[in-house]
């Protein structure tokens, strides 16, 4: 178990990034990146791009994949920046596992980045600012069901994706875009009541206003290192089963509240 190498993949609207992680989630060596094929991207084209990205990295035992869209049990529901018509219903997790002959976990990319960013305290939220705008929510380190807030109207008939995405930043300019980001932070604070908000994605570097104490910019590398969390719960469960079996074979007695107080 200690020698397991996890391949972490972060699929973005413009680039596919990859790195190897050690069991603690630290990167082994450097990162690799290749351009994301033009939209609409077929599963076959994306798999080919991923293979190109991971080619320089070496062998791995399992893989974690962050996908830019809604994902449930490894199956894609939406893929707004790759082509939902092509991807809806596609079981990417099983397809990659069969392709590589290795265990694979697939999750929304903002969710994966959140695992790399959060501290596990209170209600934490992630807002990624890239080709679109992704979100993730956590409660004391546990991820909550994924909400596609990026497709919810935030200003007039514009969604978060349209209001904060790369196209809006280019069209409106940095100054106006920064005002939009600040406005959305205030909206999310009211709607979510987060204890802390983490801003990620390639465009977070363009934020020019002073951040309030409960908002932090996090590095894009969190979208890769967060991939280790997709396997930690499984390992914890496995370790728990081992401890349970060990306890059943021993004479260790459970001390509950009554016996601890001398009344049992």
GISULSUL-V538662 format. One record per residue. N is the residue number from 0. RES is the residue in one letter. SS is DSSP state (@ for helix, = for strand, . for the rest). PHI is phi in whole degrees, 0 to 359 (none if undefined). PSI is psi in degrees with one decimal (none if undefined). Layout:
N,RES,SS,PHI,PSI
N,RES,SS,PHI,PSI
This chain:
0,X,.,none,-38.9
1,X,.,294,-21.9
2,X,.,266,1.8
3,X,.,298,134.4
4,X,.,248,123.3
5,X,=,258,125.8
6,X,=,276,122.4
7,X,=,252,129.7
8,X,=,233,131.6
9,X,=,240,108.2
10,X,=,268,118.0
11,X,.,245,175.4
12,X,.,290,-23.7
13,X,.,241,-18.4
14,X,=,210,151.0
15,X,=,251,116.5
16,X,=,251,149.5
17,X,=,212,151.7
18,X,=,200,159.4
19,X,=,261,141.5
20,X,=,241,143.7
21,X,.,277,176.8
22,X,.,300,-20.3
23,X,.,270,-4.3
24,X,.,93,5.5
25,X,.,276,145.2
26,X,=,291,140.3
27,X,=,258,107.7
28,X,=,77,-154.7
29,X,=,262,-177.1
30,X,=,260,159.9
31,X,=,234,148.1
32,X,=,214,139.2
33,X,=,227,156.1
34,X,=,294,144.4
35,X,.,286,133.0
36,X,.,302,155.4
37,X,.,299,146.3
38,X,.,287,142.1
39,X,.,281,138.0
40,X,.,260,123.5
41,X,.,279,157.1
42,X,@,306,-38.8
43,X,@,295,-42.5
44,X,@,294,-41.0
45,X,@,293,-41.3
46,X,@,299,-39.3
47,X,@,296,-41.0
48,X,@,294,-40.3
49,X,@,298,-43.7
50,X,@,301,-38.1
51,X,@,294,-39.0
52,X,@,292,-36.3
53,X,@,270,-10.2
54,X,.,307,-41.2
55,X,.,281,-5.1
56,X,.,271,-23.1
57,X,.,97,-170.0
58,X,.,285,155.4
59,X,.,214,161.8
60,X,.,257,-26.3
61,X,=,201,167.7
62,X,=,222,144.9
63,X,=,240,133.1
64,X,=,233,126.5
65,X,=,262,122.1
66,X,=,245,137.2
67,X,.,279,72.3
68,X,.,174,179.9
69,X,.,283,131.1
70,X,=,228,135.9
71,X,=,225,120.1
72,X,.,54,38.4
73,X,.,82,-3.8
74,X,=,256,131.7
75,X,=,285,132.0
76,X,.,259,-45.2
77,X,.,221,152.1
78,X,.,212,70.9
79,X,.,300,-28.3
80,X,.,257,1.7
81,X,.,242,-25.7
82,X,.,124,88.7
83,X,@,301,-34.7
84,X,@,302,-35.1
85,X,@,278,-33.3
86,X,@,262,-23.8
87,X,.,305,121.5
88,X,.,89,-4.0
89,X,.,283,129.5
90,X,=,274,82.4
91,X,@,295,-36.5
92,X,@,299,-48.6
93,X,@,291,-37.4
94,X,@,296,-44.4
95,X,@,290,-36.9
96,X,@,298,-42.2
97,X,@,290,-37.1
98,X,@,297,-42.7
99,X,@,263,-17.1
100,X,.,70,30.6
101,X,.,226,156.1
102,X,=,294,139.8
103,X,=,224,142.3
104,X,=,236,133.4
105,X,=,238,133.8
106,X,=,214,160.2
107,X,=,307,141.3
108,X,@,294,-35.9
109,X,@,292,-35.9
110,X,@,298,-45.0
111,X,@,296,-44.1
112,X,@,298,-35.7
113,X,@,300,-42.0
114,X,@,301,-32.4
115,X,@,281,-17.4
116,X,@,256,-35.6
117,X,.,290,160.3
118,X,.,256,-8.5
119,X,.,81,25.2
120,X,.,237,118.3
121,X,.,67,-152.0
122,X,=,268,116.6
123,X,=,242,140.1
124,X,=,233,148.1
125,X,=,240,134.3
126,X,=,234,114.7
127,X,=,263,135.4
128,X,=,244,95.5
129,X,.,223,-130.6
130,X,.,303,-38.7
131,X,.,232,-150.1
132,X,=,227,115.6
133,X,=,254,155.3
134,X,=,224,154.8
135,X,=,210,148.6
136,X,=,232,139.1
137,X,=,226,147.2
138,X,=,232,108.9
139,X,.,49,47.6
140,X,.,85,-9.2
141,X,=,263,132.0
142,X,=,284,139.4
143,X,.,267,162.3
144,X,.,308,136.1
145,X,.,291,128.6
146,X,.,249,130.8
147,X,.,276,64.2
148,X,@,298,-24.4
149,X,@,299,-20.8
150,X,@,257,9.7
151,X,.,269,136.5
152,X,=,299,134.5
153,X,=,240,-25.7
154,X,=,210,109.8
155,X,.,64,-126.7
156,X,.,256,13.0
157,X,=,272,132.1
158,X,=,278,170.0
159,X,@,303,-40.6
160,X,@,304,-48.9
161,X,@,285,-29.5
162,X,@,278,-31.9
163,X,@,241,-8.3
164,X,.,293,175.5
165,X,@,301,-38.9
166,X,@,297,-39.4
167,X,@,293,-38.5
168,X,@,296,-42.1
169,X,@,291,-43.5
170,X,@,289,-43.2
171,X,@,272,-21.4
172,X,.,90,160.7
173,X,@,297,-41.6
174,X,@,298,-50.3
175,X,@,293,-37.4
176,X,@,296,-40.2
177,X,@,298,-39.2
178,X,@,297,-36.7
179,X,@,294,-42.8
180,X,@,298,-45.2
181,X,@,298,-40.2
182,X,@,296,-41.0
183,X,@,291,-34.1
184,X,@,300,-43.8
185,X,@,296,-40.0
186,X,@,296,-47.2
187,X,@,294,-34.8
188,X,@,299,-40.6
189,X,@,289,-43.3
190,X,@,285,-42.4
191,X,@,264,-29.6
192,X,.,58,46.4
193,X,.,293,151.9
194,X,.,276,-31.0
195,X,=,208,142.2
196,X,=,241,131.6
197,X,=,249,128.3
198,X,=,257,121.9
199,X,=,231,-167.9
200,X,.,92,161.3
201,X,@,297,-25.1
202,X,@,268,-3.7
203,X,@,298,-24.7
204,X,@,294,-16.8
205,X,@,270,2.9
206,X,.,289,127.4
207,X,.,243,-5.4
208,X,.,267,160.3
209,X,.,287,129.5
210,X,.,278,141.3
211,X,.,292,164.1
212,X,.,300,-24.7
213,X,.,264,17.8
214,X,=,228,133.3
215,X,=,224,139.8
216,X,=,273,132.0
217,X,.,243,154.4
218,X,.,287,154.0
219,X,.,297,-23.5
220,X,.,299,-20.2
221,X,@,298,-26.9
222,X,@,292,-15.7
223,X,@,259,-51.6
224,X,@,295,-26.1
225,X,@,295,-15.6
226,X,@,297,-22.9
227,X,@,295,-28.2
228,X,@,295,-22.9
229,X,@,293,-14.5
230,X,@,246,-15.3
231,X,@,295,-40.1
232,X,@,297,-36.5
233,X,@,293,-40.7
234,X,@,292,-39.2
235,X,@,297,-40.7
236,X,@,296,-39.5
237,X,@,295,-42.5
238,X,@,295,-38.0
239,X,@,297,-40.2
240,X,@,297,-39.2
241,X,@,295,-43.2
242,X,@,295,-40.3
243,X,@,299,-44.1
244,X,@,296,-38.5
245,X,@,295,-41.4
246,X,@,293,-37.0
247,X,@,296,-29.4
248,X,.,270,2.5
249,X,.,247,-178.5
250,X,.,252,23.0
251,X,.,287,128.6
252,X,.,262,143.3
253,X,.,283,130.7
254,X,.,256,105.8
255,X,.,269,-176.8
256,X,@,302,-39.0
257,X,@,291,-49.2
258,X,@,294,-33.8
259,X,@,296,-29.8
260,X,.,268,1.9
261,X,.,82,12.1
262,X,.,251,3.9
263,X,.,264,none
